[in-house]
Amino acid sequence: MGKVLEAVADQVPAPSGHPKSALRALIFDAHYDPYKGVVAYVRVVDGSVWKGQGLRLMATGAAAETMEVGVFTPQPQPVAGLSTGEVGYVATGLKDIKQCQVGDTITGAEHPAAESLAGYRAAKPMVFAGLYPVDPGGYLALKDSLEKLRLNDASLTFEAETSQALGAGFRAGFLGLLHLDIVRERLEREYGIDLLVTAPSVGYRVGLRDGRQITVDNAAALPPSGDVAEVKEPWLRVTVMTPSRYLGAVMELLGERGGEYGRMDYVGDRASAWERVVLDYHLPLRGLLGGFFGALKSCSQGYASLDYTFEDYRAADLVKLEVLVNHKPVDALASIVLASEAYKRGKEMVAQLFRLIPRQQFDVAVQASAGGRVIARETIKALRKDVTAKLYGGDVTRKNKLLAKQAEGKKRLKRVGQVDMPREAFFDVLGLD
């Protein structure tokens, strides 16, 4: 082991930096301590940092004072200070975890650096989803968990939102579907949060008829179709590598998801049954949502691999698909879909809600609306009470009077009644592929 360390010291160049310059330390990770506040893991590029020194974070502008400085041995070990080229931790005492972000630069408060370290920029989310606690009383626990999680995951963004159906929650932005799955798993395993995640969506650029441009990541926030002049969606350049025996199934899947063929190259031995093919496609980001990776794994028996990069925004014929229960829109079930797919998607959602919503004391209309018109409908019939059962004879007008009174009551109840929608209905419909 000693020889290995000597070889590392001899062959790996020493860190470059200026010990006498103003402090510049790069934050590469962080965690929250209830006594020390935000503890930032740093690499000192220029200058030095010591206990009691005044600090300033250059991206957020937050001011702090060093409560403790230390190194990892591998356990945290307090030291007098860190100098140029050293790696360790700095306890900032900050209680607001939003003020310390991974990638930011720490500098001295009295003699600050002229510019921050290059390379830092705020992460741009590409996929959005709503996060709601299954238990409505778990909102504050979910908020604290997201804030702590964001300490070492600067790419996670979130803001509070309220759904009429699901209650209080958060609208979160992710780099992709894998990032969404990782955050969900960490919230459930590390923080014990029972979570409901809505169907993921992408960010659309919407041009309004008055000339304004807005970004919409939630279908419920899309303006009425009469106010929208154009909707643009993000497109990706997708590269898929697969054995040639699965080429047809993979190309069919990409075509079903709206992909445009780019090019195809063969790699390896053409005579082998397992020769590989590299496909280049242009695909809308929404095509990767809704079970795409599972379908790719299924059609290639797990042998295909995929990589993608953001390309640009393109205009598309998109509409807002709304679900109305008792003529009232359910914001949690709204989505943005292609106009050509709206009828099929709307019919599937209406049929599933028809099976899941229990019968009420009045008729309940379950509708799907797109582009300002209803495209699918089912009616859940009311529970019937036999109000004439107590009659044993007499004139027929007695029966008609009771039935008319019952019909009038049902009309009044339909106007003021609330439909009882079980949370299981949202679990099933939001998971609809």
URURQUI-V316059 format. One record per helix or strand of 3 or more residues. SS is the DSSP state (h for helix, s for strand). FROM is the first residue (numbers start at 1). LEN is the number of residues. If there is no record, write none. Layout:
ss: {SS/SS}
from: {FROM/FROM}
len: {LEN/LEN}
This chain:
ss: {h/s/s/s/s/s/s/s/h/s/s/h/s/s/h/s/s/s/h/h/s/h/s/s/h/h/s/s/h/s/h/s/s/h/h}
from: {2/24/37/54/63/68/76/87/97/105/127/136/157/167/177/195/204/213/219/225/228/244/260/276/285/292/305/318/331/335/339/364/373/396/423}
len: {10/10/10/4/3/5/3/5/3/4/7/16/7/8/13/3/5/4/3/3/16/13/8/9/4/8/11/8/3/4/18/7/8/21/8}
